């Protein structure tokens, strides 16, 4: 679901299609240093995390993660 679209900026709710980005993000050196290693090393683990944590947050806690993209390059989560 797109929240905001501008000429160079896109903010949308993350979906299962973003699992590979989530995997790369959680294995980034800065993520591990500042947030911690969550042990997500495989794509299947990232999709399982998406289903267990992110879907749960949306439907049970009414909170969501949004993906931030510039020129179709995913740059972060908000």
Residue pairs with C-beta under 8 A, 6 or more apart in sequence:
1 12
1 13
2 10
2 11
2 12
3 11
3 12
3 13
3 66
4 10
4 11
5 11
8 70
8 71
9 68
9 69
9 70
10 67
10 68
10 69
10 70
10 72
11 66
11 67
11 68
11 69
11 78
12 66
12 67
12 69
13 58
13 64
13 65
13 66
13 67
14 21
14 22
14 50
14 54
14 64
14 65
14 66
14 67
14 77
16 47
16 50
16 51
18 50
18 67
18 74
19 43
19 46
19 47
19 50
20 43
20 46
21 67
21 74
22 40
22 46
22 49
22 50
23 40
23 42
23 43
23 45
23 46
25 31
25 76
25 77
26 32
26 38
26 40
26 46
27 40
27 41
38 49
39 45
40 46
40 49
54 64
54 65
57 63
57 64
57 65
58 64
65 77
65 78
66 77
66 78
67 74
67 76
67 77
68 74
68 75
68 76
68 77
68 78
69 75
